[in-house]
Structures are given as C-alpha cells and as structure tokens.
Amino acid sequence: MMTDNDMMCWHALYTAPKSEHKLMQRLNAAGYTTYCPMQAVFVKWKGHTRKVITPLFSGCLFVAGNVSELPHWLPRRRLLY
C-alpha cells in the first residue's frame, strides 16, 4: 500500500506559449520528471501541407514532485501552479 509520502504529485506549470520544450529540457537537466503531451497538426503553408508537432495544451507543462523545491532560475512571476 502506498502512503501519501510515497505518491508522486503532478503539477501544471503555465509558461509562455512556444517555450514549453525549452523549459522541459531545462527541468529535465535539473533532475525533474516532466511531461508535455504533444499532437500532430497539419498546417498549410505557402501551398504545401506540413506536419507540425505542437503541445496539446499551449503554454502548459506538467512536473512531478514538490513545486516548492523548483530551481531558483525558474522565473516565478511568469509561472502559475
């Protein structure tokens, strides 16, 4: 049986759109477990249709663990959790 201390809590961090991947790389390098669901979107651009991979929730990234222990370099004023 798992106790409350053994459970991993997931938190949603909201950041600037189109910067999810960069933040996810930085948090992974700092040792955090992150998740950003992605989707394939077909975009018509200059007469061609291209497949583009985009986040399912724009500006949203999920982080496992305690949010009070996030790295000091994370800009707190831009994050909502």
DSSP file (Angstrom, degrees, kcal/mol; ACC not computed):
  #  RESIDUE AA STRUCTURE BP1 BP2  ACC     N-H-->O    O-->H-N    N-H-->O    O-->H-N    TCO  KAPPA ALPHA  PHI   PSI    X-CA   Y-CA   Z-CA
    1    1 A M              0   0    0      0, 0.0     2,-0.4     0, 0.0     0, 0.0   0.000 360.0 360.0 360.0 136.2    0.0    0.0    0.0
    2    2 A M        -     0   0    0      2,-0.0     2,-0.2     3,-0.0     0, 0.0  -0.683 360.0-148.7 -88.7 138.1    1.3    3.4   -0.9
    3    3 A T    >>  -     0   0    0     -2,-0.4     4,-0.9     1,-0.1     3,-0.7  -0.491  32.5-100.9 -93.9 172.5    1.3    6.2    1.7
    4    4 A D  T 34 S+     0   0    0      1,-0.2     3,-0.3     2,-0.2    -1,-0.1   0.814 122.6  56.7 -63.9 -29.7    0.9    9.9    1.0
    5    5 A N  T 34 S+     0   0    0      1,-0.2    -1,-0.2     3,-0.0    -3,-0.0   0.781 105.6  50.8 -72.6 -26.2    4.7   10.4    1.2
    6    6 A D  T <4 S+     0   0    0     -3,-0.7    -1,-0.2     2,-0.1    -2,-0.2   0.654  89.3  99.3 -85.0 -17.0    5.4    7.8   -1.5
    7    7 A M  S  < S-     0   0    0     -4,-0.9     2,-0.6    -3,-0.3    -3,-0.0  -0.465  70.3-133.5 -76.7 141.4    2.9    9.3   -4.0
    8    8 A M        -     0   0    0     -2,-0.2     2,-0.4    56,-0.0    -2,-0.1  -0.842  19.4-149.3 -94.1 122.1    4.3   11.4   -6.8
    9    9 A C        -     0   0    0     -2,-0.6    56,-2.8     2,-0.0     2,-0.4  -0.752   4.8-147.6 -93.2 136.8    2.2   14.6   -7.2
   10   10 A W  E     -A   64   0A   0     -2,-0.4     2,-0.4    54,-0.2    54,-0.2  -0.870  14.2-169.9-104.6 137.7    1.9   16.2  -10.6
   11   11 A H  E     -A   63   0A   0     52,-2.7    52,-2.9    -2,-0.4     2,-0.6  -0.954  19.7-128.6-126.9 144.8    1.6   20.0  -11.0
   12   12 A A  E     -A   62   0A   0     -2,-0.4     2,-0.5    50,-0.2    50,-0.2  -0.831  20.2-163.1 -93.9 124.8    0.8   22.1  -14.1
   13   13 A L  E     -A   61   0A   0     48,-3.9    48,-2.5    -2,-0.6     2,-0.5  -0.930   7.1-151.0-105.9 128.9    3.2   24.9  -14.8
   14   14 A Y  E     +AB  60  80A   0     66,-1.4    66,-0.6    -2,-0.5    46,-0.2  -0.876  26.5 161.1-101.9 128.8    1.9   27.6  -17.1
   15   15 A T        -     0   0    0     44,-2.7     5,-0.1    -2,-0.5     3,-0.1  -0.708  47.8 -57.1-134.0-177.9    4.6   29.3  -19.2
   16   16 A A    >   -     0   0    0     -2,-0.2     3,-1.5     3,-0.1    43,-0.2  -0.397  66.8 -98.4 -64.6 140.1    4.8   31.4  -22.3
   17   17 A P  T 3  S+     0   0    0      0, 0.0    -1,-0.1     0, 0.0    41,-0.1  -0.270 107.4  22.1 -58.2 147.5    3.4   29.7  -25.4
   18   18 A K  T 3  S+     0   0    0     -3,-0.1     4,-0.1     1,-0.1    -2,-0.1   0.579 105.3  85.3  68.6  14.1    6.0   28.0  -27.6
   19   19 A S    <>  +     0   0    0     -3,-1.5     4,-2.0     2,-0.1     5,-0.2   0.222  55.0 100.4-120.8  12.9    8.5   27.8  -24.8
   20   20 A E  H  > S+     0   0    0      1,-0.2     4,-2.5     2,-0.2     5,-0.2   0.910  81.1  50.4 -64.0 -43.5    7.3   24.5  -23.3
   21   21 A H  H  > S+     0   0    0      1,-0.2     4,-2.2     2,-0.2    -1,-0.2   0.899 110.5  49.2 -65.1 -41.1   10.0   22.4  -24.9
   22   22 A K  H  > S+     0   0    0      2,-0.2     4,-2.0     1,-0.2    -1,-0.2   0.915 113.6  46.0 -64.7 -43.8   12.8   24.7  -23.7
   23   23 A L  H  X S+     0   0    0     -4,-2.0     4,-2.5     1,-0.2     5,-0.2   0.881 110.8  54.0 -66.2 -38.0   11.5   24.7  -20.1
   24   24 A M  H  X S+     0   0    0     -4,-2.5     4,-2.3     1,-0.2    -2,-0.2   0.902 108.6  48.8 -63.5 -41.3   11.0   20.9  -20.3
   25   25 A Q  H  X S+     0   0    0     -4,-2.2     4,-2.1     2,-0.2    -1,-0.2   0.909 112.1  48.6 -63.7 -42.4   14.7   20.4  -21.3
   26   26 A R  H  X S+     0   0    0     -4,-2.0     4,-1.2     2,-0.2    -2,-0.2   0.897 113.1  46.8 -66.8 -40.4   15.9   22.7  -18.5
   27   27 A L  H  <>S+     0   0    0     -4,-2.5     5,-2.6     2,-0.2     4,-0.3   0.882 111.5  51.4 -69.6 -37.5   13.8   21.0  -15.9
   28   28 A N  H ><5S+     0   0    0     -4,-2.3     3,-1.2     1,-0.2    -2,-0.2   0.893 108.4  51.8 -64.1 -39.3   14.9   17.5  -17.1
   29   29 A A  H 3<5S+     0   0    0     -4,-2.1    -1,-0.2     1,-0.3    -2,-0.2   0.805 106.3  54.9 -66.2 -28.4   18.5   18.6  -16.9
   30   30 A A  T 3<5S-     0   0    0     -4,-1.2    -1,-0.3    -5,-0.1    -2,-0.2   0.489 127.1-100.5 -83.4  -3.3   17.9   19.7  -13.3
   31   31 A G  T < 5S+     0   0    0     -3,-1.2     2,-0.2     1,-0.3    -3,-0.2   0.588  76.8 134.6  99.8  11.6   16.6   16.2  -12.4
   32   32 A Y      < -     0   0    0     -5,-2.6     2,-0.6    -6,-0.1    -1,-0.3  -0.639  55.5-123.4 -93.3 152.2   12.8   16.8  -12.6
   33   33 A T  E     +C   64   0A   0     31,-0.6    31,-2.8    -2,-0.2     2,-0.3  -0.852  38.9 179.8 -93.1 122.5   10.3   14.5  -14.3
   34   34 A T  E     -C   63   0A   0     -2,-0.6     2,-0.3    29,-0.2    29,-0.2  -0.832  16.7-166.4-124.2 160.7    8.3   16.4  -16.8
   35   35 A Y  E     +C   62   0A   0     27,-2.3    27,-2.6    -2,-0.3    -2,-0.0  -0.971   8.8 175.1-148.2 130.6    5.5   15.7  -19.3
   36   36 A C        -     0   0    0     -2,-0.3     2,-0.1    25,-0.2    25,-0.1  -0.885  27.3-138.4-135.6 102.9    4.2   17.7  -22.2
   37   37 A P        -     0   0    0      0, 0.0    19,-3.4     0, 0.0    20,-0.5  -0.406  24.7-159.5 -64.8 134.7    1.5   16.0  -24.3
   38   38 A M  E     -D   55   0B   0     17,-0.3     2,-0.3    18,-0.1    15,-0.1  -0.772   9.7-163.6-115.8 158.3    2.1   16.6  -28.0
   39   39 A Q  E     -D   54   0B   0     15,-3.0    15,-2.7    -2,-0.3     2,-0.5  -0.980  22.1-121.1-138.7 151.5   -0.1   16.4  -31.0
   40   40 A A  E     -D   53   0B   0     -2,-0.3     2,-0.4    13,-0.2    13,-0.2  -0.828  31.9-175.1 -93.7 126.8    0.5   16.3  -34.8
   41   41 A V  E     -D   52   0B   0     11,-3.1    11,-3.4    -2,-0.5     2,-0.6  -0.973  20.8-137.7-124.1 136.3   -1.2   19.1  -36.7
   42   42 A F  E     -D   51   0B   0     -2,-0.4     2,-0.4     9,-0.2     9,-0.2  -0.850  25.0-170.3 -95.8 120.3   -1.2   19.6  -40.4
   43   43 A V  E     -D   50   0B   0      7,-3.0     7,-3.0    -2,-0.6     2,-0.6  -0.922  19.0-138.3-115.4 131.8   -0.6   23.2  -41.4
   44   44 A K  E     +D   49   0B   0     -2,-0.4     2,-0.4     5,-0.2     5,-0.2  -0.801  32.0 171.2 -89.7 122.0   -1.0   24.6  -44.9
   45   45 A W  E >   -D   48   0B   0      3,-3.6     3,-1.6    -2,-0.6    -2,-0.0  -0.961  63.1 -19.3-140.9 116.0    1.9   26.9  -45.5
   46   46 A K  T 3  S-     0   0    0     -2,-0.4     3,-0.1     1,-0.3    -1,-0.1   0.871 127.9 -49.6  54.1  41.9    2.8   28.5  -48.9
   47   47 A G  T 3  S+     0   0    0      1,-0.2     2,-0.4     0, 0.0    -1,-0.3   0.400 121.3 101.0  83.6  -3.7    0.7   26.0  -50.8
   48   48 A H  E <   -D   45   0B   0     -3,-1.6    -3,-3.6    -5,-0.0     2,-0.6  -0.885  66.6-134.5-114.4 146.2    2.3   23.0  -49.0
   49   49 A T  E     -D   44   0B   0     -2,-0.4     2,-0.4    -5,-0.2    -5,-0.2  -0.882  27.7-173.9 -99.4 125.6    0.8   20.9  -46.2
   50   50 A R  E     -D   43   0B   0     -7,-3.0    -7,-3.0    -2,-0.6     2,-0.6  -0.910  24.8-127.1-121.3 146.9    3.3   20.2  -43.4
   51   51 A K  E     -D   42   0B   0     -2,-0.4     2,-0.4    -9,-0.2    -9,-0.2  -0.831  31.6-174.8 -91.8 121.9    3.0   18.0  -40.4
   52   52 A V  E     -D   41   0B   0    -11,-3.4   -11,-3.1    -2,-0.6     2,-0.6  -0.962  20.4-139.1-121.8 134.4    4.0   20.0  -37.3
   53   53 A I  E     +D   40   0B   0     -2,-0.4   -13,-0.2   -13,-0.2    -2,-0.0  -0.837  33.4 168.8 -93.6 120.3    4.3   18.6  -33.7
   54   54 A T  E     -D   39   0B   0    -15,-2.7   -15,-3.0    -2,-0.6     2,-0.1  -0.888  40.4 -90.0-128.5 158.1    2.8   21.1  -31.2
   55   55 A P  E     -D   38   0B   0      0, 0.0   -17,-0.3     0, 0.0     3,-0.2  -0.409  27.4-135.9 -65.5 143.6    1.9   20.8  -27.5
   56   56 A L  S    S+     0   0    0    -19,-3.4     2,-0.6     1,-0.3   -18,-0.1   0.895 101.3  37.8 -66.6 -40.4   -1.6   19.7  -26.8
   57   57 A F  S >  S-     0   0    0    -20,-0.5     3,-1.8     3,-0.2    -1,-0.3  -0.926  93.7-135.8-113.3 105.2   -2.0   22.4  -24.1
   58   58 A S  T 3  S+     0   0    0     -2,-0.6     3,-0.1     1,-0.3    -2,-0.0  -0.403  87.0   8.5 -64.7 126.1   -0.3   25.6  -25.3
   59   59 A G  T 3  S+     0   0    0    -43,-0.2   -44,-2.7     1,-0.2     2,-0.4   0.604 105.3 113.3  82.5  12.6    1.8   27.1  -22.5
   60   60 A C  E <   +A   14   0A   0     -3,-1.8     2,-0.3   -46,-0.2    -3,-0.2  -0.959  35.9 173.5-125.0 136.5    1.3   24.2  -20.1
   61   61 A L  E     -A   13   0A   0    -48,-2.5   -48,-3.9    -2,-0.4     2,-0.4  -0.997  22.6-137.7-138.9 138.9    3.9   21.7  -18.8
   62   62 A F  E     -AC  12  35A   0    -27,-2.6   -27,-2.3    -2,-0.3     2,-0.4  -0.846  19.1-171.5-103.2 134.3    3.4   19.0  -16.1
   63   63 A V  E     -AC  11  34A   0    -52,-2.9   -52,-2.7    -2,-0.4     2,-0.4  -0.982  14.4-140.6-127.6 134.4    6.1   18.5  -13.5
   64   64 A A  E     +AC  10  33A   0    -31,-2.8   -31,-0.6    -2,-0.4     2,-0.3  -0.744  63.0  30.8 -92.6 139.7    6.2   15.7  -10.9
   65   65 A G  S    S-     0   0    0    -56,-2.8     2,-0.6    -2,-0.4    -2,-0.1  -0.770 102.6 -22.7 119.5-162.2    7.3   16.4   -7.4
   66   66 A N    >   -     0   0    0     -2,-0.3     3,-1.2     1,-0.1    -2,-0.1  -0.790  43.7-158.9 -93.4 119.9    7.2   19.3   -5.0
   67   67 A V  G >  S+     0   0    0     -2,-0.6     3,-1.2     1,-0.3    -1,-0.1   0.693  88.3  69.3 -73.8 -16.9    6.8   22.7   -6.6
   68   68 A S  G 3  S+     0   0    0      1,-0.3    -1,-0.3    -3,-0.0    -2,-0.0   0.680  97.6  54.1 -73.1 -14.1    8.2   24.5   -3.6
   69   69 A E  G <  S+     0   0    0     -3,-1.2    -1,-0.3     2,-0.0    -2,-0.2   0.062  77.7 136.9-105.5  23.5   11.6   23.0   -4.4
   70   70 A L    <   -     0   0    0     -3,-1.2    -3,-0.0     1,-0.1    -5,-0.0  -0.328  66.5 -82.2 -67.1 154.4   11.7   24.2   -8.0
   71   71 A P    >   -     0   0    0      0, 0.0     3,-1.2     0, 0.0    -1,-0.1  -0.144  31.7-123.1 -58.8 152.4   15.1   25.6   -9.2
   72   72 A H  T 3  S+     0   0    0      1,-0.2     4,-0.2    -3,-0.1    -2,-0.1   0.731 107.0  65.1 -68.8 -23.3   15.9   29.2   -8.4
   73   73 A W  T 3  S+     0   0    0      2,-0.1    -1,-0.2     3,-0.0    -3,-0.0   0.562  76.0 104.9 -78.9  -6.8   16.5   30.1  -12.0
   74   74 A L  S <  S-     0   0    0     -3,-1.2     2,-0.9     1,-0.1     3,-0.1  -0.625  81.6-121.2 -75.6 123.1   12.8   29.5  -12.8
   75   75 A P    >>  -     0   0    0      0, 0.0     3,-1.0     0, 0.0     4,-0.6  -0.519  26.7-168.3 -69.8 104.6   11.1   32.8  -13.3
   76   76 A R  G >4 S+     0   0    0     -2,-0.9     3,-0.7     1,-0.2    -3,-0.0   0.797  79.0  63.5 -65.8 -31.0    8.3   32.7  -10.6
   77   77 A R  G 34 S+     0   0    0      1,-0.2    -1,-0.2    -3,-0.1    -3,-0.0   0.743 106.7  43.8 -70.6 -20.3    6.4   35.7  -11.8
   78   78 A R  G <4 S+     0   0    0     -3,-1.0     2,-0.4   -62,-0.0    -1,-0.2   0.541 100.9  83.3 -98.6  -8.1    5.6   34.0  -15.1
   79   79 A L    <<  -     0   0    0     -3,-0.7     2,-0.5    -4,-0.6   -64,-0.1  -0.789  54.6-167.7-102.0 138.5    4.7   30.6  -13.7
   80   80 A L  B      B   14   0A   0    -66,-0.6   -66,-1.4    -2,-0.4    -3,-0.0  -0.988 360.0 360.0-118.6 131.5    1.3   29.6  -12.3
   81   81 A Y              0   0    0     -2,-0.5   -69,-0.2   -68,-0.2    -1,-0.1   0.325 360.0 360.0-145.5 360.0    1.0   26.4  -10.4
